[in-house]
Amino acid sequence: MEAYRIRNNKIEKCKREKLKVILDANAFFVPLKFKIDIFEELRSLLNRNFEPILLSPVKKELEKMVKEESPKMRKEALYALKMAEKCSLLEVDENYQGSPDDAIVHVAQKLECPVFTNDKELKRRLRNINVPVIYVRQKSQLEVDGRI
């Protein structure tokens, strides 16, 4: 659907801004666990162009997994980091000391954008502040809880 506005007595076509979607670390493991192309599914679910956002604390969390986890988990985390390259990196204050989940909650509330996560506690926290949550349902599809 095209959007228009009137400015200075002229009708102008509005640029529809891309919807930002913040991805939690576990979202990048979905393709491995459930064989779901998350970017294609998001495009289909949202029915519009979107910009996947990776927060710097989430990226650091994935990088830490590559270095410190079991060999199997390292391999999966390396794949997750490769997937994360498709996202726009949003740097959170370099002195930030909170958890990646705290950063996600804070930024999602500020940007008023949905979050893709399967983390139960994070989903609860986001729902409590009326942030839409995208998650995997029945191990086969993505679903939105909340209004986008």
C-alpha positions, 0 to 999 in steps of 0.5 A: 500500500502506498502512503501519501502526505500533504506538505505545502499544499502538494501531495507527496509520496511517503517513504516507508521506513524499514521496521527495525527488529532486534535479534537476540543471540538465540535467534541466530541458532534457529536455522540450525535447530529448526531448519528455518530461514529466519530472514525469509520468515521474518520478511514473510511474517512482517509482510514488509521490509525490515532491518535486522538489528544486532546489539553489540552486547549480543555480538560479544555474547556470541563471540564469547561462546565461540571462545569458551564453549564446547566444540559443538557449541563453538561451531554453532556459535561461529555459524550464528556469528556468520548469520549476524553479519546480515544485521546492522550493528547497533553499538551500545555504550562501550562502558555498558555493564549490564546483560545482553538481555538488559540491553535488548529491553532498553533499546527495544523500548527506546526504538519501539521495535519488536524483538526476535527471541525464544528466551522465556524470561526475556519474552516475559520482560518485553511483554511487561513493557508492551514490546512485540516479541517474535518467536518460534512456534511449534518448531516450524514457524515464526509468530508475533506476540503483540502489535507491530 
